[in-house]
Amino acid sequence: MAKKVKKKELGKGIRALLSNIDKQVEENPEQLVKELASNTAMINIDTIEVNPFQPRKEFEQGPLEELSESIKVHGLIQPITLRRMGQNRYQLISGERRLRASRMAGLTEVPAYVRIVENDQEMLEMALIENIQREDLNAVEVAFTYQRLIDECKLTHEKLSERVGKNRSSVTNYLRLLKLPPDIQQALKQRKISMGHARALVGVEDLALQLMLLKQITDEDLSVRAVEEIIRSYNQPAGKAAAKSKSKLPAEYQSVQDNLRQYLGSKVLLKRKSNGAGQIVINFGSDADLNRLLDLIEQ
């Protein structure tokens, strides 16, 4: 019985704190923040508005329904985080997936941490960092979130790595994903390829080759190591001799080489002597890749 009474009294104390929050902010803001940060309150779900700075835009229906069913049985175990906007008005800082699932489960109240945030930039930073730490964001969402923290919260790479608890190289690897074409980003978001695959593809400068490799990965279920080996084989001719040969090609032959490279989705080296004779060297990374090239050539 003692535990139940204590819990009830705590709930009353937090409700009283929230009802007098404006006065508390003026009199003792530090104590207010400490108490609100360490305790949760039951908040009417209809008084909560969605956070316009929410980094996550897509929520899979299946997992959302599974979470909703779990909440019906066990309740919402992990509280959401809110910003108080006024009397009986709150704005979501983090936990939109949990809030959506709670609404689906028919809850009228949810447990929440209530925070006092001075401005939208501070709220944005708090929201983004808490979402990275607490939500199962995919790699592309994490990358976009890191970029937003840099752009909108004016964080340096060093500060960003400190705030999110990652080393700088990890942060840099995520940010590089934003250089990938939309098709590859989408495949990563849908978990058709791994972070390791994406990191390997970032190092490929040729767009056609990137997309060709994406198709190979999904069609043949290639490992990251296999993709790295294929990329390494494509890069082999790109040494000093290849650069020298490329620089000597007349513009019209250079155009032919570039068009072949784009059409075949492979590394192509066109060699031409002064008498007009020459060679076309086409790289392939596997037997399947060779068959793909033969199909294109025979069309």
N, C-alpha and C positions, 0 to 999 in steps of 0.2 A: 504493500500500500504506500509506503514511504516514497518509492520511486515514482509512482503515478502522481502523487501530490506535488512532488518536486517538479515534474515535467509540466504539470498544469500551471504552477506558479511561474515557471520560466516563460511559458507561452504568454501569460498575462503581462509579465514584465516587459517582454519584447513589444507586445501590442501597445502598452502604455508608452514605451520609448518612441515607437513610430508615430503615435498620435501627438506627441509633444516634440517632434523632431526639429522643427524650426527653432524652438526655444533652446533645445539642446545644442544645436549648431552654434548659436550665439554664445552660450555660456561655457561649454566645454567640448569643443569639436573633437579633440584627440580621444577623450574617453568615449564619446559617441561612436566614433569609427571603430575603436577597439571592441566595444560591446556588440556592435552590429556585425563585425567581421567574424566573431567567435561564436555567434548564436544564429539559429534560423528562426524564421517566423512563417506561419501558415498564411499565405496570401491568396485572396480571391482571384481565381484565374481570369475572370472577366475584367479585372482592373489592370491587366498586363498587356502592354502593346509591344509589337515586334520591334527589335532593334534595327534601324535602317542601315547600320554599319555591319550587319551580320555577314561574315566572310563566306559562310557556307550557303550556297544557292540551291543545291540539289539534295533531296532526301529520298532514298530508295524506299518504295512503298512496302516491300516485303519485310525488311528489318524493322521499319516503323511499326507495322502491325504486330510483329513479334514483341517489341518493347511494350506496346500498348497492352497486350495480353498479360505480360509479366507485371505491369503496373496494376492491372485489375486485381491480381492475386496478392502481390506483395506491397503495393503502394509505390510511390516514387522514392527510391532509396537515396539517390544522389541529388541534393538540392540544386536548383537553378540559381543564377545570380542576377539581381535586379538593381536598377537605379531608381530611386524615388523621384518622381516628377512633380508631385504635389499631393494634396490630400486624396488618399485612395487611388493614386495613379502611379504606375510603375512602368519602366521600360526595361526590356530584356538586355542584359549584357552578355550572358552566355547560357547555353542550354536550350536552344530552340528545338532541337530534336526531342528532348525530354518533355518540353512544353507541348509540342504537337501531339506526342504520344499520350500525354496526360489528358489532353482535350478529347482525343479519340476514345480513351478509357472512361470518359464521363466524369472525371474529377472536377470538383468545384473549387478546391483549394490545393495549392502545392507548397511544399517547403522551399524556402528561398533565403539566400543571403541577401541582405539589403545594404547597398553601399551608397556613400555620398561622394559624388564625382563633380569636380568644379567645372569642367568644360567638356565639350564633345570630343576633343582630341584626346584628352585623358581617358574618356570612356572608350573611345575607339581602340586605343592602345591596350587597355585592359581587356576589352572584348576579344581582340585578335590574339593576344598572348594566352588568355584563358582557353580559347577554342583550340589553339595548337596543343596545349597541354592536356586538355580534358576530352576533346572530341576525336573521333576516328576519321580525321580528314585524310583524303587521298593526297598523293605527292604533289599533284598540280595545285590543289587547293592550298596546301602548305606553302608552295612556291609563290602563289598569288598573295597569300597573307604576308609572307616575308616582304614582298615588294611593296605592299601597301604600308607596312610599318616603316619602310625606308622613305617612301614618297610622302605619305600623309602625316606621319609622326616625326619626320625629320631625324630618323635614327641612322647612325653610321653602321657599317657592317660589324664593327667591333661592339658597339652598344647593342645591336640587334642580337648578336651571338650571346651576349651576357644576359639579355632579358629572356631569351627563350631557352637558355641553358644548353646551347649547342656550341661546338667549336666552329671557328670561322670557315673551315673547309667544308663542313657539312652544310652550313648556310649557303655558301657559294654554289655547291652542287645542286641544291634545290633551285636557286635563282637561275641557273643555267638552263633548267628545264623550260623556262619561258621562251627560250630561243627556238624551241622545237616547233615544227609546223602543227597546225590544229589537229590533223589526223593522228599524229603520234601522241599529242597531249590527250586526245579523247581516248585512245587505246590505253594510255596509262591510267586515266581516270576510271575506266571500266575494268582495270586490272587484267587486260588482255596481254600486257607486257609488264615487266617488273621495273623497279627503279634502276636496277643494274642494266637492263636493256636500254632504258632511256638515256642513262649516262653514257653508254657506248655510242648511241646514235647522235648525241649532242656533238661528238667529236668529228662527225662527218659533215663536210661543208656543202657537198652536192645534194640539193633537195631531191632530185630524182633517185639518187642512190639511197637516201634516207628512207624514202617511201617504198622502194624495192625491198630494202632490208626489213622494213616493218611487215611487209607481206610475207616474206620468208619466215620471219619469227612466228607469226600467227599460223601460217600454213603448215610449217614443219616442226613447230614447237621447239625451236632452237634454244639452247642454253645461252647464258650470257657469255660464257667462254667461247662458244662456237661463233657467236656474232663478232666478238672481238678478233677472232682469228680471220674471219672473212674481211673485216675492215682492214686488218693489218695487210692482208694480201692485196687489197685494192690500193693501199698506200705505198706499196713497194716501189712502183715505177716513179713515184713522185719525188725523186731525188734530184741531184744537181744536173745529171744528164738529161732527165726529162724536162727540167726547167729550161735548160739550154736549147733543147730541141724545140720546145714550145715558142721560145722567144724568136727563133729563126723562121718560123712558119709565116708565110704571107697571110694577110688578113682573111682572104677567101678560104684558105685551107684551115685556118684557125676556126673559122665559122663552121666548116664541115666537121671538124673534130668535136666542137661543142655540141652540134646538133646530134651527132652520133651518140655522144655521152648521155645526152638528155633522153634520146629515144630508147636506148638500150638499158638505161639505168645502171650503167657500169663504167668503170674506168677505161677510157679509150685514149690511146696514144697514136697520133698520126705522124709518120716519119716520111720526109720527102727529100730526095737528092736533087742536085742542080739540074740533072738531065731529065727530071720528071718522074723517075722511078721512086718507089717507096714501099712502105709497109703500114698496115693498120693493125695495132696490137690491142686486143680486147681482153681484159681480165675477167676471170670468173672465180667465185669463192667455193663452189662445191659442184658435185655432179648435177644436183637439182638446178643450180644456177646456170650451169652449162646448157642443160636442156631448155631452160627458159630462154636463154639467148638464141639457141638454135631455132626455137619456135618463132621468135621475133624476126630472125634473119630470113626464114623460109616463107614468111607471109607474103 
